[in-house]
Amino acid sequence: MARKTAQYICQQCGASHPKWAGQCPDCMAWNSLSEESVPDATPKGLGAKKGRPLNFVGLKGESEKEPRLVSGINEFDRVTGGGLVPGSAILIGGDPGVGKSTLVLQ
């Protein structure tokens, strides 16, 4: 559904203004602007513009696995997919006191 915006139309000269004023700036008539709802002409969201398909060229997919650094902690290596990938960042979170710092220091 199109959003409606308010336009103020002068009853004397027919000029359109985005804001109300006591006097029409075009014909200088006093108290001649009346509010009218006008549908928004610019479409927004999904209907705004047709998309175009993108070609995913050069993606490796799962055919090539990244080299991994094994930490030696079996469960940590399992959770990280077999070890740490060089150059990657891992976010370790948890409640206070569960051993995040201890895990990272080992």
N, CA and C atoms as a LAMMPS dump frame, in Angstrom:
ITEM: TIMESTEP
0
ITEM: NUMBER OF ATOMS
318
ITEM: BOX BOUNDS ff ff ff
-5.0000000000000000e+02 5.0000000000000000e+02
-5.0000000000000000e+02 5.0000000000000000e+02
-5.0000000000000000e+02 5.0000000000000000e+02
ITEM: ATOMS id mol type element x y z
1 1 1 N 0.834 -1.166 0
2 1 2 C 0 0 0
3 1 3 C 0.886 1.238 0
4 2 1 N 0.587 2.171 -0.876
5 2 2 C 1.392 3.373 -1.007
6 2 3 C 1.164 4.3 0.181
7 3 1 N 2.223 4.872 0.65
8 3 2 C 2.137 5.813 1.75
9 3 3 C 1.646 7.15 1.212
10 4 1 N 0.832 7.827 1.979
11 4 2 C 0.303 9.106 1.536
12 4 3 C 1.03 10.231 2.251
13 5 1 N 1.311 11.285 1.502
14 5 2 C 1.945 12.458 2.075
15 5 3 C 0.985 13.631 1.953
16 6 1 N 1.147 14.588 2.823
17 6 2 C 0.272 15.758 2.802
18 6 3 C 0.882 16.83 1.915
19 7 1 N 0.073 17.379 1.04
20 7 2 C 0.45 18.516 0.216
21 7 3 C -0.536 19.634 0.52
22 8 1 N -0.093 20.839 0.459
23 8 2 C -0.952 21.984 0.725
24 8 3 C -1.154 22.727 -0.59
25 9 1 N -2.407 22.773 -1.033
26 9 2 C -2.765 23.351 -2.325
27 9 3 C -3.425 24.701 -2.086
28 10 1 N -2.974 25.702 -2.836
29 10 2 C -3.561 27.032 -2.743
30 10 3 C -4.895 27.037 -3.485
31 11 1 N -5.946 27.533 -2.838
32 11 2 C -7.273 27.585 -3.451
33 11 3 C -7.393 28.737 -4.45
34 12 1 N -6.48 29.697 -4.391
35 12 2 C -6.528 30.844 -5.301
36 12 3 C -5.791 30.564 -6.612
37 13 1 N -4.528 30.07 -6.501
38 13 2 C -3.714 29.892 -7.712
39 13 3 C -3.434 28.435 -8.051
40 14 1 N -3.688 27.493 -7.125
41 14 2 C -3.478 26.071 -7.396
42 14 3 C -2.059 25.588 -7.169
43 15 1 N -1.197 26.426 -6.607
44 15 2 C 0.19 26.034 -6.354
45 15 3 C 0.239 24.99 -5.236
46 16 1 N 1.197 24.071 -5.333
47 16 2 C 1.356 22.996 -4.361
48 16 3 C 2.595 23.261 -3.511
49 17 1 N 2.446 23.064 -2.189
50 17 2 C 3.546 23.314 -1.26
51 17 3 C 3.655 22.154 -0.278
52 18 1 N 4.883 21.777 0.136
53 18 2 C 5.041 20.654 1.067
54 18 3 C 4.678 21.005 2.512
55 19 1 N 4.71 22.286 2.882
56 19 2 C 4.403 22.713 4.251
57 19 3 C 3.311 23.774 4.233
58 20 1 N 2.566 23.816 5.336
59 20 2 C 1.525 24.824 5.445
60 20 3 C 2.144 26.165 5.774
61 21 1 N 1.577 27.212 5.225
62 21 2 C 1.976 28.575 5.547
63 21 3 C 0.711 29.421 5.599
64 22 1 N 0.749 30.491 6.318
65 22 2 C -0.418 31.358 6.414
66 22 3 C -0.7 32.083 5.116
67 23 1 N 0.355 32.302 4.331
68 23 2 C 0.21 33.032 3.077
69 23 3 C 0.843 32.211 1.964
70 24 1 N 0.169 32.117 0.829
71 24 2 C 0.717 31.391 -0.323
72 24 3 C 1.92 32.158 -0.857
73 25 1 N 3.093 31.528 -0.983
74 25 2 C 4.273 32.232 -1.485
75 25 3 C 4.158 32.636 -2.955
76 26 1 N 3.274 31.977 -3.709
77 26 2 C 3.171 32.283 -5.137
78 26 3 C 2.257 33.477 -5.419
79 27 1 N 1.032 33.448 -4.86
80 27 2 C 0.067 34.505 -5.187
81 27 3 C -0.172 35.474 -4.031
82 28 1 N 0.456 35.226 -2.881
83 28 2 C 0.368 36.073 -1.694
84 28 3 C -1.036 36.143 -1.086
85 29 1 N -1.89 35.153 -1.352
86 29 2 C -3.228 35.122 -0.757
87 29 3 C -3.127 34.553 0.654
88 30 1 N -3.86 35.142 1.593
89 30 2 C -3.828 34.713 2.983
90 30 3 C -4.846 33.612 3.23
91 31 1 N -4.464 32.604 4.062
92 31 2 C -5.317 31.483 4.483
93 31 3 C -5.967 30.759 3.312
94 32 1 N -5.226 30.569 2.244
95 32 2 C -5.791 29.9 1.067
96 32 3 C -5.245 28.488 0.873
97 33 1 N -4.342 28.031 1.741
98 33 2 C -3.766 26.695 1.594
99 33 3 C -4.636 25.675 2.31
100 34 1 N -4.995 24.605 1.595
101 34 2 C -5.763 23.517 2.205
102 34 3 C -4.991 22.214 2.024
103 35 1 N -5.08 21.344 3.036
104 35 2 C -4.33 20.089 3.033
105 35 3 C -5.036 19.04 2.185
106 36 1 N -4.254 18.341 1.357
107 36 2 C -4.766 17.231 0.558
108 36 3 C -3.772 16.084 0.646
109 37 1 N -4.294 14.861 0.766
110 37 2 C -3.434 13.674 0.812
111 37 3 C -3.11 13.234 -0.601
112 38 1 N -1.828 13.064 -0.862
113 38 2 C -1.355 12.65 -2.178
114 38 3 C -0.556 11.37 -1.994
115 39 1 N -0.827 10.295 -2.786
116 39 2 C -0.014 9.081 -2.652
117 39 3 C 1.436 9.358 -3.02
118 40 1 N 2.329 8.729 -2.283
119 40 2 C 3.761 8.891 -2.519
120 40 3 C 4.114 8.298 -3.871
121 41 1 N 4.783 9.085 -4.708
122 41 2 C 5.085 8.656 -6.073
123 41 3 C 6.293 7.728 -6.144
124 42 1 N 7.181 7.788 -5.16
125 42 2 C 8.385 6.965 -5.218
126 42 3 C 8.146 5.648 -4.501
127 43 1 N 8.201 4.52 -5.206
128 43 2 C 8.022 3.231 -4.539
129 43 3 C 9.237 2.902 -3.681
130 44 1 N 8.985 2.22 -2.577
131 44 2 C 10.064 1.857 -1.661
132 44 3 C 9.993 0.377 -1.359
133 45 1 N 11.057 -0.158 -0.812
134 45 2 C 11.069 -1.56 -0.417
135 45 3 C 11.288 -2.48 -1.603
136 46 1 N 10.648 -3.654 -1.559
137 46 2 C 10.852 -4.659 -2.597
138 46 3 C 10.312 -4.217 -3.947
139 47 1 N 9.296 -3.377 -3.964
140 47 2 C 8.712 -2.944 -5.227
141 47 3 C 9.426 -1.771 -5.856
142 48 1 N 10.466 -1.26 -5.222
143 48 2 C 11.125 -0.063 -5.717
144 48 3 C 11.869 -0.299 -7.025
145 49 1 N 12.584 -1.381 -7.119
146 49 2 C 13.404 -1.6 -8.301
147 49 3 C 13.534 -3.092 -8.525
148 50 1 N 13.509 -3.473 -9.754
149 50 2 C 13.693 -4.884 -10.078
150 50 3 C 15.161 -5.24 -9.882
151 51 1 N 15.387 -6.366 -9.278
152 51 2 C 16.749 -6.825 -9.062
153 51 3 C 17.283 -7.549 -10.285
154 52 1 N 18.528 -7.855 -10.247
155 52 2 C 19.123 -8.63 -11.333
156 52 3 C 19.881 -9.794 -10.72
157 53 1 N 19.919 -10.917 -11.397
158 53 2 C 20.623 -12.071 -10.839
159 53 3 C 22.133 -11.84 -10.838
160 54 1 N 22.769 -12.351 -9.823
161 54 2 C 24.22 -12.263 -9.72
162 54 3 C 24.828 -13.618 -10.033
163 55 1 N 25.897 -13.614 -10.786
164 55 2 C 26.62 -14.846 -11.073
165 55 3 C 27.737 -14.996 -10.05
166 56 1 N 27.712 -16.087 -9.33
167 56 2 C 28.75 -16.352 -8.349
168 56 3 C 29.89 -17.086 -9.046
169 57 1 N 30.854 -16.321 -9.495
170 57 2 C 31.985 -16.882 -10.222
171 57 3 C 33.178 -16.959 -9.28
172 58 1 N 33.854 -18.068 -9.304
173 58 2 C 35.078 -18.214 -8.537
174 58 3 C 34.887 -18.674 -7.104
175 59 1 N 33.7 -19.07 -6.731
176 59 2 C 33.516 -19.584 -5.382
177 59 3 C 34.053 -21.005 -5.299
178 60 1 N 34.787 -21.298 -4.23
179 60 2 C 35.368 -22.626 -4.079
180 60 3 C 34.358 -23.626 -3.536
181 61 1 N 33.432 -23.15 -2.72
182 61 2 C 32.465 -24.06 -2.12
183 61 3 C 33.135 -24.952 -1.095
184 62 1 N 32.629 -26.162 -0.951
185 62 2 C 33.187 -27.093 0.02
186 62 3 C 34.2 -28.038 -0.61
187 63 1 N 34.533 -27.828 -1.887
188 63 2 C 35.458 -28.743 -2.549
189 63 3 C 36.879 -28.607 -1.997
190 64 1 N 37.277 -27.394 -1.625
191 64 2 C 38.614 -27.2 -1.07
192 64 3 C 38.483 -26.793 0.392
193 65 1 N 39.155 -27.496 1.256
194 65 2 C 39.113 -27.17 2.681
195 65 3 C 40.306 -26.297 3.028
196 66 1 N 40.054 -25.358 3.917
197 66 2 C 41.116 -24.468 4.375
198 66 3 C 42.076 -25.238 5.279
199 67 1 N 43.372 -24.92 5.215
200 67 2 C 44.302 -25.558 6.152
201 67 3 C 43.988 -25.088 7.572
202 68 1 N 44.058 -25.993 8.519
203 68 2 C 43.677 -25.681 9.895
204 68 3 C 44.821 -25.98 10.853
205 69 1 N 44.885 -25.17 11.898
206 69 2 C 45.854 -25.38 12.968
207 69 3 C 45.15 -26.124 14.097
208 70 1 N 45.62 -27.322 14.396
209 70 2 C 45.008 -28.142 15.437
210 70 3 C 45.502 -27.65 16.789
211 71 1 N 44.579 -27.423 17.723
212 71 2 C 44.944 -26.893 19.04
213 71 3 C 45.38 -27.985 20.006
214 72 1 N 44.959 -29.209 19.776
215 72 2 C 45.273 -30.289 20.695
216 72 3 C 44.172 -30.533 21.714
217 73 1 N 43.198 -29.655 21.793
218 73 2 C 42.034 -29.853 22.668
219 73 3 C 40.938 -30.417 21.768
220 74 1 N 40.634 -31.701 21.938
221 74 2 C 39.748 -32.401 21.006
222 74 3 C 38.398 -31.721 20.823
223 75 1 N 37.738 -31.355 21.901
224 75 2 C 36.403 -30.761 21.797
225 75 3 C 36.463 -29.385 21.136
226 76 1 N 37.49 -28.599 21.443
227 76 2 C 37.656 -27.284 20.82
228 76 3 C 37.89 -27.43 19.318
229 77 1 N 38.722 -28.391 18.933
230 77 2 C 38.963 -28.637 17.508
231 77 3 C 37.688 -29.103 16.809
232 78 1 N 36.871 -29.91 17.476
233 78 2 C 35.625 -30.381 16.881
234 78 3 C 34.659 -29.218 16.653
235 79 1 N 34.549 -28.331 17.648
236 79 2 C 33.626 -27.199 17.55
237 79 3 C 34.069 -26.214 16.47
238 80 1 N 35.359 -26.033 16.302
239 80 2 C 35.859 -25.094 15.292
240 80 3 C 36 -25.727 13.919
241 81 1 N 35.507 -26.929 13.736
242 81 2 C 35.523 -27.553 12.414
243 81 3 C 36.823 -28.237 12.076
244 82 1 N 37.59 -28.635 13.067
245 82 2 C 38.84 -29.337 12.818
246 82 3 C 40.063 -28.532 13.188
247 83 1 N 39.886 -27.376 13.776
248 83 2 C 41.01 -26.532 14.163
249 83 3 C 40.778 -25.1 13.722
250 84 1 N 41.758 -24.257 14.004
251 84 2 C 41.655 -22.838 13.676
252 84 3 C 42.179 -22.569 12.273
253 85 1 N 41.461 -21.769 11.507
254 85 2 C 41.901 -21.364 10.168
255 85 3 C 42.825 -20.166 10.338
256 86 1 N 44.028 -20.195 9.752
257 86 2 C 44.937 -19.055 9.876
258 86 3 C 44.297 -17.781 9.318
259 87 1 N 44.394 -16.693 10.075
260 87 2 C 43.835 -15.414 9.656
261 87 3 C 42.383 -15.215 10.032
262 88 1 N 41.763 -16.21 10.647
263 88 2 C 40.354 -16.074 11.026
264 88 3 C 40.245 -15.525 12.442
265 89 1 N 39.066 -15.045 12.781
266 89 2 C 38.791 -14.561 14.132
267 89 3 C 37.709 -15.439 14.735
268 90 1 N 37.895 -15.846 15.971
269 90 2 C 36.939 -16.694 16.68
270 90 3 C 36.428 -15.905 17.883
271 91 1 N 35.118 -15.845 18.045
272 91 2 C 34.517 -15.187 19.195
273 91 3 C 34.158 -16.248 20.218
274 92 1 N 34.722 -16.109 21.405
275 92 2 C 34.443 -17.063 22.477
276 92 3 C 33.626 -16.336 23.53
277 93 1 N 32.424 -16.837 23.788
278 93 2 C 31.531 -16.2 24.743
279 93 3 C 31.016 -17.2 25.75
280 94 1 N 30.554 -16.701 26.862
281 94 2 C 29.979 -17.547 27.898
282 94 3 C 29.785 -16.77 29.176
283 95 1 N 29.137 -17.394 30.13
284 95 2 C 28.89 -16.772 31.426
285 95 3 C 30.21 -16.562 32.166
286 96 1 N 30.218 -15.631 33.122
287 96 2 C 31.431 -15.413 33.914
288 96 3 C 31.82 -16.669 34.688
289 97 1 N 33.105 -16.983 34.639
290 97 2 C 33.606 -18.097 35.426
291 97 3 C 33.581 -19.443 34.744
292 98 1 N 33.216 -19.529 33.461
293 98 2 C 33.152 -20.836 32.807
294 98 3 C 34.485 -21.249 32.203
295 99 1 N 35.476 -20.354 32.153
296 99 2 C 36.801 -20.75 31.698
297 99 3 C 37.19 -20.255 30.32
298 100 1 N 36.653 -19.138 29.896
299 100 2 C 37.01 -18.594 28.578
300 100 3 C 38.491 -18.237 28.524
301 101 1 N 38.964 -17.501 29.512
302 101 2 C 40.367 -17.089 29.533
303 101 3 C 41.287 -18.291 29.673
304 102 1 N 40.909 -19.249 30.483
305 102 2 C 41.712 -20.461 30.659
306 102 3 C 41.814 -21.22 29.349
307 103 1 N 40.721 -21.319 28.62
308 103 2 C 40.72 -22.013 27.335
309 103 3 C 41.642 -21.315 26.343
310 104 1 N 41.584 -19.998 26.287
311 104 2 C 42.397 -19.251 25.324
312 104 3 C 43.875 -19.308 25.692
313 105 1 N 44.194 -19.351 26.974
314 105 2 C 45.589 -19.376 27.393
315 105 3 C 46.253 -20.732 27.191
316 106 1 N 45.478 -21.794 26.992
317 106 2 C 46.081 -23.124 26.855
318 106 3 C 46.586 -23.381 25.473
